[in-house]
């Protein structure tokens, strides 16, 4: 991903490319078959307690 650098989280990258394509959260969420609140949480990096896949978490 040229130009973005490695400092962006996955959610920030999703938001960047979503906005770049001109999609709103409801539109992109519908395209991937999820609700808008799900996409919002992904973009903000919100995690459910106990479901963190990282080792040692």
N, C-alpha and C positions, 0 to 999 in steps of 0.2 A: 504494500500500500504506500506508494510513493507520496511524500508530502505530508502525511499525517504523523509520522513518528511513532515511537513505541510507547508514548506516554498516555495514550487514550485507552480507556477500558473498552471491553466488548460493547457494553451498552452505549458508550459515547460514540463508538464507531457506527453502530446501528443508527443512532440519531443523526449523525453527520450525513450518512449516505441516504437516509430517508428524506431528510430536508433537501439534500442536493437533488434528489429526484422529484421533489415537489409533492411528496406524499404527506398526508396528515397521519397522526397515530391511528385514528379509526380506519383509514383506508389500508394502511400497511397491516394492521392487526387482522382485518378482514381477509386480506390476501393470504396470510399465513394460517388462518383458521383459529385465531385466538381473540380474546376480548381486549379492548383498549387498555383496561387497567393492568392486564398482564404485560403488555408491551411497555407501558409507562414504568412499571417496576423493573423490567429488564433494562431499560435505558438509564434508570436512576441507580441501578446496582443494588436494589433491595433484595434481600434473601430471606427465605423462611428459616426460622430457627430449627436447627437439627438436620437441615438438608444441605449443609455446606460440603461439597465434594473434595475440598482441599484437605490434604493430609494434616493432621495435628489440629484440626479445627473443632 
